Amino acid sequence: MRIPENKIEEIRSAADIVDVISEFVQLRKRGKNFIGLCPFHSEKTPSFTVSEDKQIFHCFGCHMGGNIYKFLMEYEKISFIEAVQEVAARVGINLEYEEDTTGKESEQEILYEINVQAARYFSDNLLNSPEGEVARKYFVERKIKPQTMRAFGLGYALNGWEYFVEYAKTQKIDLERAIQLGLIGQQNDGRLFDKFSDRIIFPIFSANGRVIAFAGRILENREGSAKYLNSPESLIYVKGRILYGLSFAKDEIRKLDKAILVEGYMDLISLYQNGIKNVVAVSGTALTEDQVQLLSRYTKNVVLLFDADAAGIKASMRSIELLLKRDIEVKIVTLPSGEDPDSYINKYGKVEFDELIRKAQNFLEYQTAYFESQGYFEDHNKTAEAIRELVKLLALIDDELKRNLLLKSVAKKFNLREKLLETELDKTLKRQVKDESSRQAVKDGRPNKEKTGLHFATLENKSDSNYILEKELVKLLYEGNKEIIELIFAHFSPDDFNYQFHQELVAEVYEAHQNSEDLTASTLVAKVKAEEQQAYLLEITFDKYSISKTWDELNPVFEDEKLLYKFAMDTIRNFKIAKIEEKMAANHDKIERAESENEKLELMKENMELEKEKKIVREESGSESRV
């Protein structure tokens, strides 16, 4: 099943990209566009630009850009289908599906459906099958109620090697895809077997509540078996981009403006069952930048609640740095020795737990207490090392006032002069700037001028008149104005453009025009699939200088369509003249190399005709009017 193209476009047209992005990024008006700090890379000066007219966005720092769907896909780490579904829900449009005859965008849906079938199978085993009694007993011992099992879709994989394999065959599930999703394994001799055999199952959901993977826990320790077995990464699942339980917790997190971050599945489920619903789990991995970015969409206040053992303390220390980088207020709860969130809530109840959260330490108090417990303050060298580590954390805070207040508290705590700490902080900040610039603000393989080689950089910096005219025509084509597009193609075809980048971008619009497709700016930009081309297109479409207030004042926008039409006509005229002069220059070169007088005369005659043609073009431009 797939969503029809016309429905995708209807949904996109009904939404306002500025309204949607404003929920995640603080935007302010600048000329005809909106600007803000980019959510896809760290920066202190706004380079993230959103066009209300064109319904697209672009960052001049990391070169991420596209339409409303692309923003949601990148920001929320969701699929294209999920992005369409989310926008449809926002604008109140009911989705319609049709049979997919092209194979496009359907692979994800097939994988989702297989996971749903598997989740139902595992859940039925746990709740209804006699063989599931061993798993039911486990959850009862862990004080998990049947309604909680149902709510989280908990399940059980039967103790055998081919139970799910046979189920998959009877349900006509694609076995190759089931292998790809890690539900089925294949031995060297080709025999298939159940990957999660005799494990309790935790379905893992996307932020929108779709089953994207599974985690299986053994019931009894088995030699050579890992305690947890997780689905491999796939088209629909990237482990470091998912927070377990987010689909259940996101509304409560928004409501309370606070998230509690735990380590394990059972920690989260026990807390949720006991009424603590603003909780998410890192689900078996160290906290990642992508997970922090995802969480920052819902709140800027996070309480870390990791186990009280050495591994939990280490995880807390790593997480603090990542959270501070995202301007998140971090607090840490220290559990009594030997306790984890699951055991604590079941032993002491919600009231005691709430009090524990209320007494959470800020990150400086937590780090200081840790250094003290490790004996750092018993030695001058180690004390200096500890203080430098604290200052490094302060340097991650963008808010200067907050940073200075915390600096004062460190100075007071250790009876040090503030000036001394300020000097150390300045050194750290300078190192951070240097490190940031050396990384060139490139993340996840996104294109930028340096990374994509000379092609991108050479084009962007070219100054010859032909290039500038071609660039202006490309910009006009991607304005999304049908009349302007028809006007340009009445005079030129893609082959008239000398630069291959321009030729390919023009060809996309030309094809859409020939096929009577949607010609709005955001749709045309989305047609450009090559990252380097799209980055270049967005760069010239927005024009990096448009984020300057002075530039906007000196260069008023084309609010009047007549002005836009006149600009298009002037550019077409100038490009025509440039093409004629190009031919004349080529003929001059041929005349220099001509071996016969007749050949020279023919070329000179042709140039005379071209000169007349140039004069006509100049004269015609003054009398052209809109039809």
N, C-alpha and C positions, 0 to 999 in steps of 0.2 A: 504494500500500500504506500502511496505517496500523496503529498499535498500538491494540488494543481498549481502551475506557475501563476495563473491569473489570481488565484486565492492568496498566494505568497505576496504578490504585488499589491493586492487590495489591502492586506494587513499592514504592509510596510507603509503604504500611502496614508493609512488612517492614523498612524502613530507620528509623534513629533520627537525626533532624535534629541532635541535640546531638553525636553521634559524628562526623557528616560535617562540620559547621561547625567542630568542635574541631580538625580537621586544618589549617584555614586561619586560625582566630581563637583566641587564647588566652582561654578562657572560665572564669569562676569562678561558683560557686553563690551565689545571692542570693535567699533565700526559696524560692519554688517554681520560680523561673526561673534562667537563667544570663545573665551579662552580660560584655561585653568591649568593646574599642575597635572602632568600626565600620570594616570594610574598604572601605566605599564612599565615605567622605569623611574628611578629616583631623580628628582631635579628640584632646584630651588627657584628657578625663574620659569614662569609658564611658557610652554611651547606646544601645549595641547590645544587644538583649535577645532571648533564645531561650527558647521555651516547650516543655519536654519533653512536657507534658500535651497541648497542642494541636498540637504538631509544626509550629510556625510561628516566624518571626523578625520583628523590627521594630526600626528605629532611630529614636529620638526626635529625632535631629539632622537627618538628611536625609530621613526618612520612607520609606526603602526597606523593603520587607517582603514576606512571602509564605510559601510552603511550601518544601520541600527542592528542588524543581525550579527555583523562581524564584531561589533562592540560587545554585545552580550556573550557571544561565543568565547571571545578572548578574556573578558572580565570575569565571567562566571564559570569558565572552563566547561562549557556545555556544547552539545552538537548543534548543527544547523537546524535540525527538526525541532529540538528543544527550544532554540531561540525563537523560531517562528511561533511555536506554541505559547511561549511566554508573552510575546508581543500581542498575539491574538487574545489572550486572556486579559491583558491590560486594556485593549481597545474594545473588548466585548464582541468580538467576531467569532462565530462558531466555525470550527474547522471542518472542512470536507476532505475526504480522501478518495483516491481513485486507484485502480489497478496500475501498477508500475510496469510499463512495457519497455522502459529504457534501461533499467538497472541502476539509474542514478539515484543517489541518496537513499537507496533501499537497504543496503548492506547493514547499516546501523540498526534499522528497524527489525531486520531478521534476527540479529544478535540479541536485541532487547527481548524479542518474543521468545527466543530459546531460553533466556534467563528467567522469564516469567513462568514458563512451563516447568523449568527445573525447580524454581522456588515453590511452586504449588505442590510438586511431587515431594520435596523434602518436608514441607509443612504438614502434608497429609500423613507422612510416615511418623512424624513426631506426635501429632494430635490424635491419630485414629488407628494406626496399625499396632497389632500386638507386639511386633518386634521393636516398636518404638518405646516400649515401657522402660528400657534401660536409660534412654535419653530423658524421658519424662521424670524419672526418679532423680536424675542429676539436677534438673532444673528445680524440682521441689526442694531438694537439699540446699540449693542456692537461693531459696525463697522467691523464686520467680513464678508468678501467677499465670494461669492459662490465658487470661485476657492479654497479659503482657507478651506472652509467646506469640499470640495472634497478631498483636499490634506491630511487633518487630519482624514478623514473618519467620520466626525461628523454626528450625527444622532438624531433621536427622537423616543421614545417609545410611541405609541398611548395611549390616555387616556381611558383605559378600562382594564378589568381584564383578558381577554382571547385572545387578538389579537395575541400575540406572541405564546401562547400555540397552537392556531389553525394553525398558520403558521408552527410551528414545526411539527405538525401532518401531514400537507399536504406535507411537504418536507421530511417526514420520518426521522426526527431528533430523535435520541435516547433521550427520555424524562428523563430517569434516569440520563444520563450524563448532560443534560441541567439543571437539578436540582443541580447536583454536581458543575456545573460552575456558579450557582447563577443566571441563566437567568430566571428560573421558580421556583416558590415556591410551597409548598404543605401544605394545611391546615390539621388540625387533622382528619377531615372526609375524607381525601384523595383527595379532589378537588384541581386542579392545578390552579395557577394564575400567571400573569406577574409580575416579581419582580421589573422591572424598569418603571412601568406604569406612563405615563405623566411626563417623565423626558427627558431632552436633554442628549445625549449620547456622551461620549468621549472614543473611543476605546483606549486601552493601548497596545502598541507594545513592543516586545522584541527588543534587540539591533540589531537583524537581520531583524526587520520589520514584525514579525509575530504577529497576534492578540492574545494576551494571557489573556486579561481581559477587563472589562468595568467599567467606572465610570458614574453614572447618577446624574444629578443635577435637583432639582425641579425648576419649572418655577415660582411658587408662593408659599409663605410660607404656609405650611399646618400643622395644629396642630398635634403633635405626629410624624411628618415625619422629618427625618434627611435631612439637606441641600444636602449632598452628600451621595450616596449609592454606595459602591464599590463591585466588585466581591469578593467572598471568595477566600482564597488561595486554590490552586489546584495543580495537578501534573505539570501543565505548568506555574503556577503563584505563586511567593512568593513576596509579596508586598515590603518588605525591600530590595529586590535585584534588583529592577527595577527603572530606571530613565525615567520619562515621556519625550518623544520627542527625546531620544538619537538616534533612528534610522534615524531621520531627520537631527540631528545636528552634528553627529560624524565626518563627512568629513570636515565641517567648523571648528569644534573645533581643529582638527588636523592641518588644514591649518593655522589658526590664533594662534595656541598653547595657547588657552585660552578658558575657559568655563564660562558662566554666569549661576549661579544657582538661580532659582526662586522657589516660593512656589506653585503656582497654575497653573491649565491647561490654563485658559484664559490669565494669564500673559505671558506664553510661546507662545501661539498662536498669540496674538497681537504683541509681539516682532518679531516673525518670519515673520508675514505678512508685517511688516514695515522694513524688511531687516536685522534684528538682528537674524542671524541663528545659532550662536554658543551658544545656550541656551538650558538648560535642567531643569526639574522641579522635586522636591522630591515627588510630587503627593500625597498630603494629609497625609504624615507621617513625623516624625522627621527624619533627615538625619541619615543613618545607616553606619556602617563600610563597609558592603557589597557594598553599593552605592558608597562610597568613593573609594573603591578598583576598582570598575567598571569604574568610571570616570578617575582614575589615569592611566588607560590604554591609554587614549587619550591625556591627558595633565597634566602638573604639575603646572598649573596656573589657579586659580579659583577666580572669583569675586562673592561674595554673594550679592544678590539683593532681600532682603526680605521686607515685608511690614514695614512701619514706626511705627506700633503700638507696644504695649508691647509684644505681642506674637511673632511678627517678630524679635524684638530685642533679645528675649530669644532664639529663634531658631538660630539666628546668633551666639550667644555666645556658644551654644552647638556645632554648626557645626565647628567653628574655631578649637576646640580641635581635633576633628576627622580628619580634613584635615591636620593639622600640624603633626599628628602622621604618616601620609602617605607621609611626606616630600613634601607637596604641598604648593606652595606660595599662601597665602591667602590675598585677599583684600576685603574690604567691602564698599558698596555704601549706604549712608544714604539718603533716599528719603525725600522730603519735607513732613511735617506733613499732614496726611490725604490722601496721595497718595500711590498707589501701582504701580507696573511696567506697568500694563494694562492701568490704567488711565493716567500715566505720558507720555507714548509713544504716546497715542492718543491726548493728550493735547498739548505736546511740540514738537513732531516729532523726527526723527532719529538724526539730527545734535545735538540738545540739549542733547539727550540721550547719544550719543557717548562722549560728553564732560563730562557728569556725570560719565561715566565709566572711563574716563581718569583721573579724580580727585579722584578715589577711594582711601580710606585710607588703610594703612597696618593694620594688626590686632592689633598691639600695640597702634597705634594712635586711633583706633576705641574703644578699651577697655578703654584706658585712658579717652577719651571723655565721655564714658558712666559713668565711676566712678565719673568723675567731675560733670556730670549732676545729679547724685544721691547724691551729697554732701559728698562724701567720703573724700575729701581733706580738709574738714573743721574741721576734728577731727583726732588727732594723731593716735588713735587706728585703726580707719577706714582706714587711709592712709597706715599704716603698712599692714593691711589686703589686700588692693588693690595692693600694691607693690608685696606682696607674690603671689597673683593671677597672676600677670604679669610674675613673675619669673617662676611659674609653666608652663605657656605657652612656655616660652623660653626653658625649659627643654625638651619639646617635639621635638625640632628641632635637627636633627642628625648632620647637618653640623656645625662643631665647630666654623669655622670662622664666619659664618653668625650669630650664636648664640652669640658670643662674641661682634660682632659689634652692635647687638640689645641691648645687656646688657649695653654697653657703652651709648647708647641713653637713656636708662631708667635711668642710673646713672646721666646723664647730665640733663634730664628732672626734676628730683626730687632733684638735687644737693646733691647726695649721693656718698660716696666713692665706687669705683668699687669693692674693696676688700670685702666690706660688702655684696654686691650683689653676688659676686662670692661664698662666703661662703654659702649664702642662696641657690644658684643654686646647689652647690655640695650636700647639704642636700637633695634637691628635687630629684636630679639624683640618689642618693643612695636609696632613698625610691622607686623610679621607678624600679630600678634593683631588689630590694627585692620583690616588688609586682609582677613583671614579673616572677621571679623564682618560687614564690608561686603558680602562675597559671599553671606552668609547660608547658607553651607554647602549651596548648591544646585548640583547638577551634572547634566548631561545632561537638563535639563528635568524633573527629578523634582519632585513637588508639595511645597510646604510652606505654612505658614499665610499668609505674605505673598504668595507667588506665586499661589495659587489664589483670592485675593480674599476678600471678607468671608464667603462662605458657610461655608467651612471654619473660619475663626477664630471667627466668631460662634457656630457650633454648639458648638465645643470649649469656649468660655468661658461658655456659657449656664448660669444657675443656677436658673431657675424649676422648680418641682416636677414639672410635666408632662414637661419635657424630661429631667430626671434619671431619672424612672421609665421613659420610653421608652428611654433609653440603657441602663438596667439590663436591660430586657427584650431589647434587641438583643444585649447582651453574653451573656445567658443562652442565646439562640438559637444563638450562635456558639461555645458551650462544646463543642458536638458531642455532647451528651447526648440521645439519642433520646427518652427518657421526659420530659425537661424540655420538649423541642420540642413533643411531642404535648400536653403539659399546657397550654402557652401557646396553641397553636392551637385547643384545645378552648374557649378563652375569647375569643380575639381573632383578627382577620384583619388583613392589611396596611392596610386602609382605616381601621382604628381609630387609626392613628398619625398625628399631626398634622404632624410634620416630614417633608418630602419625602425627605431623606437616609435617615431611619429607615424610612420607608415602602418605599423601593426595596430597602434591605438586608433588611428582613423578607420582602419579596416573593421574594427569591432563595431563602431557606430554605423559605418556604411552597411554592414550586414544586417544590423538591427533595423535600420531604416528600410532596406530593401524587403525585409520580411515583415514589415509593419508591426514591429515589436514595440514594447514600452520604451520611451525615449527620455524618461526622467533621469536626472543626474545620478542619483544613488543607484538606480538599476544599471545604468551604463557603466559606472565605476565597478559594480559587482561583477560585471561580465569579464573584466580584466583579471585573469587568474594568476598570471606570473607575478611573483612578489616584487621583483625589481621594477617591472613596468608599472604596477599599481603604486608603488612608492614614488616613482618619478611623476606619475600622473597627479597624484594627490599633492605632491610638492609644488607643481606648477599651477594646479587648479586653485590652491589656497594662496600661493605666493607668500614666502616666508616673511616678507616685509609687511604683510597685511596685519600682523600682530603688533605692529608699531602704531601708536596713536597718531604720531606725526604723519606717518605715511597715509593713514586714512583721511586725515584732514587735508592733505595736499592732493589726494587722489579720490574724489568723491565716487561712490559706487553708482552703477547704472540703474537707478531706481526706475527711470523712465525707459520703457521698451524702445522708444524711438531712438534714444541715445545708443542703446545696445545694438539696434539695427544699423545705425549709422557707423558705429565702430566696426561692425562686421563687414559692411560694404567697403569701408576704407581699407581694412585688412585684406579683403579679397582683391581689391584694386592693386594694392601695393605688392601682393604676392604674384598677381598676374604680371605686373611690370618686372618683378624680380625674375620670374621664369623666362620672360622675353629677353631680359638682359643677360641671363645665364646662357641662352641659346646664342645670342650675339657674341658673347665672350668666347664661347666654344668655336664659333665660326672664325673669329679673329685668329685663334690658334691654328685653325685649319689653313687659313690664308697664308700664315707664316710658313707653313710646311708644304703648301701646294706646289706640285711639280709642273703644272701647266697654267698658262694664262687663262684658258677657258674655265678651268676649275676655280681660279681666283675670282673671275668675273661672276660666275654663278653664286659663289658664296657672298660676294659684295652685294649682288642683287637681292639675295635672300635677307641680308642685313638691312637693306633699304626698306624692304617690305615689313620687316620686323619693327623698324623705327616708326613706320606709319601705323602699324598695329598698336604700338606703345602709345602713340599720340591719341589714337581713337579711345584706348582704354582710359587715358587721363581725362579726355573730354566727356566720355560717357558717364563717368562716376559722378559728375556734377548734375547730370540730368536724371539719374536713376531715382525712382520713387517706389514706394511700397505698393504692391498690387493688392 
